[in-house]
Amino acid sequence: AQAGVGTGEPVVIILQHGRALIEAFFGAVLYGAIPAIMPFLTEKMSPDRYRESLSSLMEITRPAAIITYPEFVPQARRAIRSANFDCTILLPSDVTTISELMFDCLSGAKRSTEDLVLLQHSSGTTGLQKGVALSHKAVLKQVYSYADAIHMTHEDIVVNWLPLYHDMGLIAGFLMPILLRATLVLMSPFDWVRAPHRLLQAVSRYRGTLSWLPNFAYNFCALKVRDRNMEGVSLSSWRAVINCSEPMRWKSHKLFLERFERYGLRREALATCYAMAENVFAVTQGGIGCPVVVDEVDRQAMQEKVARPAQNGSDTVMNLSAGRPISITQVRILGEDRRELPERHIGEIAIQGTCMLSGYYNRDDLTKQAFHEGWYLTGDLGYLANGELFVTGRLKDLIIVGGKNIYPLDLEELAGEVSGVHPGRVVAFGVFNETLGTEEIAIVAEVDNNDPQERRRIAEEIRQEIARGSDVTLRYSWIVDRKWLIKTSSGKLSRRANCDKFLAEAKLA
């Protein structure tokens, strides 16, 4: 209040995991402001891209205040100037705590259930320009419906390393355990990246029962954690380690289980979830009380947008189910004409429910574009089979070669099997050829080796692996150094941004 922040005004929080962030977040909620936790600039982010994104955020959100560290104040001021408005910048030391809560005196306690409680910023290329506005009612409905789906109670122990600026970290790994009065063990994402074994050690030490991981984290842990770091570790208390936030891969589950089964990890603990900020968090949940469904389908049929069960001898794809919709959410699959498709036909995933966003903050245009007859258009591709949702990729990332629908994730998985390629550091996209009138396929892969001959070998083996594992031909096999690829704030590879970078450097633009 002393900083001039009014009830219902946004407050941007740019702090790392810690007490200061937690106090700033709940302080804003209790005061009646609308907190928005944003990524903190790290060495892995491009400073220029970060500044551009932050300026775009300021221009759209126009917060009443920014809470950040003293060393980040110059960055914040530049972003404010670029957005051509003014707001207060607060330091953690300016956020004072009170020894005894007097709820009657807190303006946040007098807010309506329809009032906004927080903003989440999606992680896409233009994510920082899209503040997902969520009401108190939407968040509470999601928390209790999702808790029911995963059988969560106050007796659970959540171990979370995920960043709180992402919906998976903020809702599943932070607000949900707090609202349900479950035990929460909170780790820094930077600590996890440097030493992924610390997550497993924390699960063992605190007898953790629930954690959420993006798909890449399964591979990262399986490949990076050393046996010496697992001495005395038991993962038997983990009743659910839930794969979420990016398309789930059967091979990742298999790799994770094979690596940690000897330490007490149970097959039935591997679960899946399809989620998005626009639905607060979870849309579907799978693998609770029963094994995750694996659907083996014909690869050729998938290129024709049909998930036909595989026949003996056919080239197949193993699709991992994202589970069934939670109780307050419905899911449909829509064709290009926006009509509902039958089971096993691939189209755009659309959702409807009672815990959805109030809108994109100060972006009525984007809110209107996102809905069709009351259904939110996710931009994700998938299909339904026996009531289970299978997510196959992003609509905008789909590569179309001569009328065939090619899913970049399948190609990236094939390329990632080549010796010398960093798993999870491969990106595939389409490059339109004006002469041919269709797209050609490009793959960019990060490697450590600088030897030109070794790089040529890797590039050629990627071509061969794609030819063996699919019925398409690779046009460009581009080998780059580590940290070349561009990621979003939530750690996902941005295919569009990497395509633009490739076109510029390959002088194809």
Helices and strands as residue ranges (DSSP letters): E 10-14, H 19-31, E 34-37, H 47-61, E 65-68, G 70-72, H 73-83, E 88-90, G 92-94, G 103-105, G 107-110, E 116-121, G 127-129, E 131-135, H 136-149, E 157-160, H 167-167, I 168-175, H 176-179, E 183-186, H 189-194, H 197-206, E 210-213, H 215-224, G 227-230, E 240-243, H 250-260, G 261-263, G 267-269, E 270-275, G 277-279, E 282-286, E 294-298, H 299-303, E 316-320, E 324-325, E 329-334, E 347-353, E 359-360, H 364-370, E 371-372, E 375-385, E 388-394, G 395-397, E 399-401, E 404-406, H 408-415, E 426-433, E 438-446, H 452-469, E 474-480, H 495-505
